[in-house]
Each structure stands twice: as structure tokens, then as C-alpha cells.
Amino acid sequence: METIAQAVGRRLNISPRRVEATIELLDGGATVPFISRYRKERTGSLDEVAVRAIETALKGERELRARKEFVRNAIEGEGYLTPELARRLDEADSMTEVEDIYAPYKPKKRTRATIAKEKGLEPLAKMIMAGKVADCEAAALDFAGKKGVVDSGDALAGASDIIAEWASESSRLRSITRNVYQRTGELMAGTVKGKEGDLAASPFAVYGGFSRGVRRMQSHQYLAVRRAEREGLVKIKIEVEDTEGLDDALCRAFVPRGASRDCSRVIEKAVGDASKRLLRPSVENEVASAMKAEADKVAIGIFSDNLRQLLLASPLKGRRVLAIDPGYRTGCKVVALDSQGNLLEDTVIYPVPPKEDLKGARETLDRLIRKHKLDAVALGNGTASHETERFLKGFGLMEDSRIYVVNENGASVYSASDLARKEFPDKDVTVRGAVSIGRRLIDPLAELVKIDPKSIGVGQYQHDVDQGELKNALDFTVMSCVNAVGVDVNTASERLLSYVSGIGPVLAANIVSYRAANGDFKTRQELKKVARLGPKAFEQAAGFLRVPGGKEPLDNTGIHPESYKVVESIAKMLKVKTSDLPANGPLLDKVDVKSIAASGLAGEETVRDIIAELRKPGRDPRIDDDNEAFVAGVETFDDLREGMVIPGIVNNITAFGAFVNLGIKENGLIHISQMSRRRISAVGEVLKLGQRVEVKVIDIDPARRRIGLSLLI
């Protein structure tokens, strides 16, 4: 029997040796970021994607083996385990196979077959299945009048129920039915009677009378039609066209060779009953579950990719920011923030209708900019964003290049959270929301980790997918991004610290408490003084935590403390001081990687990573993006005209297209078919979140306030 490492390696096409090393590290408490960054020699340089895949496959393989063991013990406990059954269980490679094996032995509710067995009709069913009975009704006469059996017809009907249940539990028949549904199944959506008007006015109008082959169903289509069904607008089912052909195939597989004509007739009738009443409904549910799981996987993957783009957006470090949450009637909430995101002052201005106090708004902003030496504007992209931007540019309060439009999705969620109340107990939600907008410009990662990813608005049908799987995937994405960038241990929030490898919420709180009581950390080693932060947590976390301006320059790099001796060895080999190495390209070019590795202090991969860190100590891997604000475009939905060419910013990517912020309340949709004449397999091949695009309006639906766009490339 395969080892777990061999099984996982076979599924992922990774050598068992590398998988086994990774499993040992995972079981020892190492995190995926730590393994992929600091244990390359152990794993053969597996990257984060591969290590994560091993972690996921390992969990699935262990669950499969645990289920196999349960089934084996259950069958053995009933006295039915044979060498053949044991072999099939050993070779089963999926939960579906295991459940098919277990089906005949699984405890059942009271069924027609169990009632027939209680009447003593199982011997008759076995006689018929043996195929030797010439006249089944005559054989049934022997059971009439016993245990409540009325007559031979009643006996034959009961035996048929037993045979039907055996057929439904046959792994071969289930496999045949499953294959037919997967190959030829058609999902049909019929409008619920009396809901025609509601469906027509809903976003799911296209799914009235919808049909699509199981193999051709797109993930977003399946999630959408499921949502429509849950809202009571449609009823969906999966059908196969040739049910007679399916039943014939099932009979050929189940009727014993050489069975008498009468036995064959009874068995075929029972198989037809099993197909209609038991097999097809069961397999339909199974196929639907598989489609849902695949649709969830795709949707969660898109959500994770979008979230990663947002979290790794370029920060605007060193800028003091004027943040504005625009609005009409209640005005624009304005805050002044220093370069660390600390709130300096807040107020409200009314530069747009209905008040349109241009003079007062200009004077207020001019005073704030001068008083706090503000040098950038973060403007929320919500209601009144376009008009507020025109006001800012019209009065020249800040250079146009320093005005940034910021996606404010989720800011209101943060502003009402316990975390926001803890940060700003004496401020209302409007001020907290404006602060969040400004901080997203200063450091998107540090601010967005405070918000439930599902509230950021960059997914599709996020409330319809498996919530456990979604949380797991998004939490991993956040952790991956946080550790890829690194965290300043002296400025990071408790929430940000909680995502650092090996830390978690409890240690994050302890780090913040220690910092508050003792001042800034001077070295990474000082982390060992934090309550409950033991050697294992230090090992996992230290390389991802930064101490800028501390006593040890290497503490502000991604070099792990366990490798400081390697740096000392490099300095010694070059006959320089350790402090001479950071950012000294010509000196680092002289390093003989193989000689350092040969010393036994570290492997070649680790040495190369150390040199890369020394070349750019404290570097931020996030890449600069285009954060320019909108150029002049439309101001309201009613300004739109078909054929109009306007600018916008991509603010969500899905499997079927990209949504574009046009500076008005409604977003436009570029369907994937409108992105390019060349074949595109994924929207992400063409567009990225935050990308500025030029689009053409191709369709306007005033009733549903929908805007169809095409991408101009």
C-alpha cells in the first residue's frame, strides 16, 4: 500500500521525497510561508503554491484514509469483510469509491426493501437473482401467507423491492449511471409558476428556461442558477435524454448470465424501478454536489486572486494624506493623516449639491493642507466621488498627480467594527470610514487586513460558496501576502501581526501589550521576552518581522536570525565588516555561493536568498501601480449613451467578466466576450484590479440600471 507521501506525490506529480520532507515540516508546526521561504533545501525548493497544494492534498488523503478505516471496521464488525472487499478498499482512490463500496453495508432507514426482508422475502430475492427459477410467481407461492405476505404477487413485489435496493447499491451500476450523467446530463431551469414577473425583474432573468450540459456549465452560471432557485424563482434538475438506453445498460450489467427468461424479466423490472426511484435521484444529487464543489473552487480561486492583487497594491509610503469620503446631503467627511496613518484632524465640507459651499470647502481644505503639511489626497470612489474630484482639481488644492481614487468597499464595515471602535472610541462611523480610505492609500495591506475579505467586494457569489472553504482560502491569501511583504513589529496593528507566520491572535495581542509597556523593540531577539512567545513561534515568525532602525541591521531584512552566522561568514570571506554588506552590490557580486554552502552553514538556495536580501535590505516587494484619479467622464447614469467612449477603473474581476467603476453609482460590465477578438481563457489574462481602462458603452438597461461595456485595446 502507498505511503501518504507517495499518494500525495502521485496526485500532485511531486516526488515523494520532497512531499515527505514537507509533511514532516507541516506536522512539526511549520507554516506554509516559513517552509517555502526558509526550508528550501529540505523540500527541494518547493514554492508556496506547491507547499500549499501538499498541505491541502495531505488533509484530503488523511480524511480518505480515516474514512476507509471506518468503513473497513464497520463492514468487518457486521461479519461481511472479505479479502476482495479489503482489496477494493485499499485500492479506492476517492471518497466516491469508498462510499460505493460501503453502500450495501451501511445502516439504513426503514425502506420498502427492509420491510420485505422483515417479511422473510430475502431468500426469494436470492433465488431470483441466482437466475435458476423457471417460474418466479410459482416460487413466490411458497412465501404466501407467512409473516403478513398476502399472496404470491405480494411476495414477488417484496422480492423485487429487495433486488431494486441491491441494484441501487451496486458500485458498478452507480458508476454506469454516474458516467452517463457526467457525459450527457443536462441541467434544466424552469420558472416557478407565479414567479414569472419576479424573475424577469431580477438579475437572474436569463435563467428562466435555461438549459446547459453538465460538462459545459460555467461556474458562475451554476452559482447564479442555484441562487435563483434558493430565492424561489426557478426550479432546477439534471436530466439525461436517453433514460431507456441507460436502463438497458444497467440491466445488461446486473442480470446474471444464463438467467432464466422469467428471472430476467423480474430482475429487469426491478432494475428499472431502482434506476428511476433510487439510482438516478441519488446520482443527480451527487453530480449536483460535484458541480457545486467545482463552481466553489473556481469562485474562491478568483476571489483569492483578486484579494491578493488588492493586498499587494503599492503603498504610498512617507506621504501625509488628506482623505475624503465623498457624499451629497451629509457632506464629504475629511480627515488629515500623518505618514503612519495617525488621525490628526477631522471635519466635514460641502463642495457638491445640495449645499455646494465651494468657498467654505476650499478654505477648510487649504487650511488642513497647510497646517498638517499634507501632500496627497485619497478620494473614496463612492457617491459624489466624480463631483468632488472635479472640485479638487478645479481649485488646484493639490497637484492632479497627487489625487488618488481609492476603492472604499468595506470601509463602512470596518467603521462599525469593534476594532474601529477600539481605535477611535470618540469618533463616529463617518470619521472612521474616511480614516480607512486614507490608510488604504498609505498602506493597503495594513488596512485591508482589518476587514472581513468578503466585505471588500472583489468576488463573485461569495455568499453562495462553501463558507468554510472560502474562509480558509482567504485567510491563507492574507497570510501569504502579509508574510511576503514583511511586518514592522513596532508599528503593525494587532490584526496585521496576527497573520504573521507562527503568531496568531493571542501572541499578536501580547506583542502589542509588550510594545506598549516597554517601548519599541530594539532587536528581533527581544521578541523572546513576549509572554508565551516560545522558541517555535520565534522560529516561525522572526524572519517575517522587521525592526527598522534597530541595533542589528539584519533585523530589517528577510534574513532569518538562524542565518546571521552565514552573513558573518560571507563578511569574513570578503574581509569586511557585516555592516559593509547591505546594499553593496559590487561587494556582494564577489560572493562565492558554492564555497559558502560547502562550509555547511547553509545550502546554496538559502545563500542566494541571503545575498538577494542584502542587495536590497528592507525592500518592499509591492510594485508601483497607476493610482491616477478619473479623467473627465460621465456624472450620472442618465448621461450614458450607446457608443460613448469613457475611462474607468477595474474594481472587480469574475469568471465571466470585469466590473468597471465609471465614476457614477452603477458599475459597468465588460463581458469576457468583449475583451478581445483573440481567445481568452480567463479574465485575469487581460485585466487587473485597479487598472485604468478605456471602454465603449455597448448596452444600457435603464430598468435594471445595467451597463454593458467593451474593452478598447
NORFENZI-V275824 format. One record per helix or strand of 3 or more residues. SS is the DSSP state (h for helix, s for strand). FROM is the first residue (numbers start at 0). LEN is the number of residues. If there is no record, write none. Layout:
# NORFENZI-V275824
[[SS:FROM:LEN] [SS:FROM:LEN]]
This chain:
# NORFENZI-V275824
[[h:3:9] [h:15:12] [h:31:7] [h:39:4] [h:47:30] [h:82:9] [h:94:11] [h:111:7] [h:121:9] [h:135:8] [h:151:18] [h:170:14] [s:185:6] [h:195:5] [h:204:3] [s:210:3] [h:213:3] [h:218:12] [s:233:6] [h:242:12] [h:260:51] [s:320:5] [s:331:6] [s:342:7] [h:357:15] [s:375:5] [h:384:10] [h:399:3] [s:402:4] [h:410:5] [h:417:6] [h:428:14] [h:443:5] [h:452:3] [h:466:19] [h:493:5] [h:503:15] [h:524:5] [h:534:10] [h:552:4] [h:560:14] [h:577:3] [h:584:4] [h:592:6] [h:603:12] [h:636:3] [s:644:9] [s:656:5] [s:666:5] [h:671:3] [h:682:3] [s:691:10] [s:705:6]]
